[in-house]
């Protein structure tokens, strides 16, 4: 079974909490952690922008990433939300089994 980390940026802590809770409630993720205050710089519509954001990171099954992306797009305020993932190579076997138990099959 494949497991992955995910990374999502949000406009504020309330949105981060809403996204994280929704993903856990729908059993799309086993765990979501919020990093509350970051500063992001990016180019949008041809201009360099700087904004305060939050990060949501967590753990899920790799097979759920597509559904996770769609759910985030449904509830996120950004036109093009940042949702990225990468595989978990190794870890505590008990924790890796817990990810499997807490996410939908």
Phi, psi and omega in degrees: 000134178268142176233152183221152165275154170228158184221125181225137172255147179226164183285337181197174184292324178299316178294320178300316179295319179297315180295311182300312181299316181300316181293321178290316180301324181273008180058028176276340178222151176277329186204142174226132179244144181247128170257110197285332188220109173230164174245125182246139173238136185200165175259128178221125181052043174082001181236144175284129182239154173226126183219152168279137179218175172237159177243137170247122176236158179181191186234142180203178171281141178301324182295344182264358185300317180300315179292322176300313179301314181297319179295317178299315179300327180289329187249353186274148180278340182283146175296321180228083182292145174282116174224114182233157175214159174210151186289148171271118183280311185212166177170187177299117182304324179295319179293319179297322176294322178300320177303316179298318182294323188269000178243155184289151183280000000 
